[in-house]
Amino acid sequence: MRLEDINTQSTYAFLWSLIKTEHKAFTLGLITAILACGAEVAVYFIVFFSAQAVLDKDSQELFWLAGVIGLLIISRLALMSGAYWLCHLAAYRIVQRVRELSVRQLARAPLAELTKWHRSDLEKRVLRDSNRLTLLLAHYGVETLSLLLQPILFIALIGWLDWRLALVALAPLPIALWLQVHIMKAFPERQVLYNQSVARIDKAVFDFVQGASVLKQFLKDQDSLQQLDTAIHTHHALLQTYTRQLIQGWTSFTTVSRCSVFFVVPFGGWLWSGQQISDMAFGLTVILSLALMKPWLLATQMFGKTMEALDALNQLLPLLNIVEEVSEMHPSPTQFTLCADHLTLGLADRVLINDLSLELKLGMRLAVIGESGCGKSTFAQSLMGMIALKSGAWRLDNVSLQTCSAQQRAQWIAMAAQQTFLFRGSLRDNLLLDRINSTSQEFVDRVLQVCELTSVIEQMPQGLDTDVGEASRLLSGGETQRLGLARALLRNTPILILDEVTAHLDTVTELRLLDNLSQAFPNQTQIIISHRANVRDYCHATLELPSTTFQQHFYLEQVEV
């Protein structure tokens, strides 16, 4: 299944295009479900003749009819199981493809677009929301069809007994349908608000769990849980409001929808007293009228679940509608001179860096210093393409980085961020990623030595092949941060950004690490972001933020280009 084959213009168009990819399985499944409904209703039909056989004392006919009833019951179970099995297989295949498409879209999305999403929101959409497709396609479709079809067949059977009784049995239906429409008319808007509330709780819980140790250590009162507390109270108030709105209407609907028997019994009794219907017909009509509205009542409950599943499906559309990165393939720069041309950077409407221009030749080291919140990380993220520029441009020689793909930019620029995320797998997998078969062990050992990780890796149970889950328990914060630095160095790019990667290190270790970097990679342009001013002593130039003061240090030896 390709994205081009899927209609993502609306929720229903999206659902229909997914169903069409497995139309044979779903068609066969629904036909099987219809046959199962027919088998269930046929049991009542046979019961009518069985009762007549009892009155006639025809034991042989009764024996055969009992066998037919047993066969119908077994057939109904087998057919419904087959319907669920067919629809489940099709649904599982569709869910797998939808997840693949979602992940593929995320992989192709521009970094600036990807960073707008919270991790918990992405996890919810890719895993939980897509998983609701299984319920929608495999359960709700089959069950809703069965629940809607059964009353129609019951009415047909009552009509076969007496058409007047069928009309009386249908009398409450228009009122029940009107109540149902009235109850559910505002459901889509309510569901949107409900999902937004759930998303806020998910985000608050995720952030709280991630920072629980910090909160416990530094915060002493209930204000530490303000975000989570507010989200929960808002959600509770929302549910209370919806409950008050629904309870009266739902009670009225359930009462009306199940009152057919109160019309059928007196009218049927009148017909029976006038000998217009038989004893068996009257009895079967009462039984069918009791069973008539229960499926429709369950179908209305299924309708609510279906709407929830459709709303979850709607949550996937923004992912699938992400516009893929449009870029050009440029020849690799030769000089790798990095230039900022009148950059203006900011977050939302807030400007952090205004009209910045600078030039760094290959091999230069730039210290970016300033107070917290002045735009140092924003500066680094703009160079990586993680946030959009308000104005200006980044250039490598004469190549505008804004026109390059993320893949091409990653070949030239690497960044070691403040937080190091470790994937599942071994330490080697995390360090080398896609270059695990193209990086020499000699270079790996050299980088580990530069980052002062050699002894740390040697103490691991299986060295570089130690699983991250086990290794993470043995690593300090500073060692984890240096693993992130090693991963960036192993990319062996002409330009390296260090975004506060020495924040967890003491001053002596930090300066020794910077000295190792300058000696091991003298021809690499390094942008060192730090809140410590002493890093400028290891750099050829300094950029002070937010003043955008750019100053070269002439006391350092000039870099050969």
Secondary structure as the mmCIF struct_conf table of DSSP 4:
data_model
#
loop_
_struct_conf.conf_type_id
_struct_conf.id
_struct_conf.beg_label_comp_id
_struct_conf.beg_label_asym_id
_struct_conf.beg_label_seq_id
_struct_conf.end_label_comp_id
_struct_conf.end_label_asym_id
_struct_conf.end_label_seq_id
HELX_RH_3T_P HELX_RH_3T_P1 LEU A 3 ASP A 5
BEND BEND1 ILE A 6 ILE A 6
BEND BEND2 GLN A 9 SER A 10
HELX_RH_AL_P HELX_RH_AL_P1 THR A 11 THR A 21
TURN_TY1_P TURN_TY1_P1 GLU A 22 GLU A 22
HELX_RH_AL_P HELX_RH_AL_P2 HIS A 23 ASP A 56
TURN_TY1_P TURN_TY1_P2 LYS A 57 LYS A 57
HELX_RH_AL_P HELX_RH_AL_P3 SER A 59 ARG A 108
BEND BEND3 ALA A 109 ALA A 109
HELX_RH_AL_P HELX_RH_AL_P4 LEU A 111 LEU A 114
TURN_TY1_P TURN_TY1_P3 THR A 115 LYS A 116
BEND BEND4 TRP A 117 TRP A 117
HELX_RH_AL_P HELX_RH_AL_P5 ARG A 119 GLU A 123
HELX_RH_PI_P HELX_RH_PI_P1 LYS A 124 ASP A 129
HELX_RH_AL_P HELX_RH_AL_P6 SER A 130 THR A 134
HELX_RH_PI_P HELX_RH_PI_P2 LEU A 135 TYR A 140
HELX_RH_AL_P HELX_RH_AL_P7 GLY A 141 LEU A 161
HELX_RH_AL_P HELX_RH_AL_P8 TRP A 163 LEU A 170
TURN_TY1_P TURN_TY1_P4 ALA A 171 PRO A 172
HELX_RH_AL_P HELX_RH_AL_P9 LEU A 173 MET A 184
TURN_TY1_P TURN_TY1_P5 LYS A 185 ALA A 186
HELX_RH_AL_P HELX_RH_AL_P10 PHE A 187 GLN A 210
TURN_TY1_P TURN_TY1_P6 GLY A 211 GLY A 211
HELX_RH_AL_P HELX_RH_AL_P11 ALA A 212 PHE A 218
BEND BEND5 ASP A 221 ASP A 221
HELX_RH_3T_P HELX_RH_3T_P2 GLN A 222 LEU A 225
HELX_RH_AL_P HELX_RH_AL_P12 GLN A 226 SER A 257
TURN_TY1_P TURN_TY1_P7 ARG A 258 ARG A 258
HELX_RH_AL_P HELX_RH_AL_P13 SER A 260 SER A 273
TURN_TY1_P TURN_TY1_P8 GLY A 274 GLN A 275
BEND BEND6 GLN A 276 ILE A 277
HELX_RH_AL_P HELX_RH_AL_P14 ASP A 279 LEU A 320
TURN_TY1_P TURN_TY1_P9 ASN A 321 ASN A 321
HELX_LH_PP_P HELX_LH_PP_P1 ILE A 322 VAL A 326
STRN STRN1 GLU A 328 GLU A 328
HELX_LH_PP_P HELX_LH_PP_P2 PRO A 331 PRO A 333
BEND BEND7 THR A 334 GLN A 335
STRN STRN2 LEU A 338 LEU A 347
TURN_TY1_P TURN_TY1_P10 ALA A 348 ASP A 349
STRN STRN3 ARG A 350 LEU A 360
TURN_TY1_P TURN_TY1_P11 LEU A 362 GLY A 363
STRN STRN4 ARG A 365 ILE A 369
TURN_TY1_P TURN_TY1_P12 SER A 372 GLY A 373
BEND BEND8 CYS A 374 GLY A 375
HELX_RH_AL_P HELX_RH_AL_P15 LYS A 376 MET A 384
TURN_TY1_P TURN_TY1_P13 GLY A 385 GLY A 385
BEND BEND9 MET A 386 ILE A 387
BEND BEND10 LYS A 390 LYS A 390
STRN STRN5 SER A 391 LEU A 396
TURN_TY1_P TURN_TY1_P14 ASP A 397 ASN A 398
STRN STRN6 VAL A 399 SER A 400
HELX_RH_3T_P HELX_RH_3T_P3 LEU A 401 THR A 403
STRN STRN7 CYS A 404 CYS A 404
HELX_RH_AL_P HELX_RH_AL_P16 ALA A 406 TRP A 412
STRN STRN8 ILE A 413 ALA A 416
BEND BEND11 GLN A 418 GLN A 419
BEND BEND12 ARG A 424 GLY A 425
STRN STRN9 SER A 426 SER A 426
HELX_RH_AL_P HELX_RH_AL_P17 LEU A 427 LEU A 432
HELX_RH_3T_P HELX_RH_3T_P4 LEU A 433 ARG A 435
TURN_TY1_P TURN_TY1_P15 ILE A 436 SER A 438
BEND BEND13 THR A 439 THR A 439
HELX_RH_AL_P HELX_RH_AL_P18 GLN A 441 VAL A 450
TURN_TY1_P TURN_TY1_P16 CYS A 451 GLU A 452
HELX_RH_AL_P HELX_RH_AL_P19 THR A 454 GLU A 458
TURN_TY1_P TURN_TY1_P17 GLN A 459 GLN A 459
BEND BEND14 MET A 460 MET A 460
TURN_TY1_P TURN_TY1_P18 PRO A 461 GLN A 462
HELX_RH_3T_P HELX_RH_3T_P5 GLY A 463 ASP A 465
BEND BEND15 THR A 466 THR A 466
STRN STRN10 ASP A 467 ASP A 467
HELX_RH_AL_P HELX_RH_AL_P20 VAL A 468 ALA A 471
TURN_TY1_P TURN_TY1_P19 SER A 472 LEU A 474
HELX_RH_AL_P HELX_RH_AL_P21 GLY A 477 LEU A 489
TURN_TY1_P TURN_TY1_P20 LEU A 490 ARG A 491
BEND BEND16 PRO A 494 PRO A 494
STRN STRN11 ILE A 495 ASP A 499
BEND BEND17 GLU A 500 GLU A 500
TURN_TY1_P TURN_TY1_P21 VAL A 501 HIS A 504
BEND BEND18 LEU A 505 LEU A 505
HELX_RH_AL_P HELX_RH_AL_P22 THR A 507 ALA A 520
TURN_TY1_P TURN_TY1_P22 PRO A 522 ASN A 523
BEND BEND19 GLN A 524 GLN A 524
STRN STRN12 THR A 525 SER A 530
BEND BEND20 HIS A 531 HIS A 531
HELX_RH_3T_P HELX_RH_3T_P6 ALA A 533 TYR A 538
BEND BEND21 HIS A 540 HIS A 540
STRN STRN13 ALA A 541 GLU A 544
TURN_TY1_P TURN_TY1_P23 LEU A 545 THR A 548
STRN STRN14 THR A 549 GLN A 552
TURN_TY1_P TURN_TY1_P24 PHE A 554 TYR A 555
BEND BEND22 LEU A 556 LEU A 556
HELX_LH_PP_P HELX_LH_PP_P3 GLU A 557 GLU A 560
#
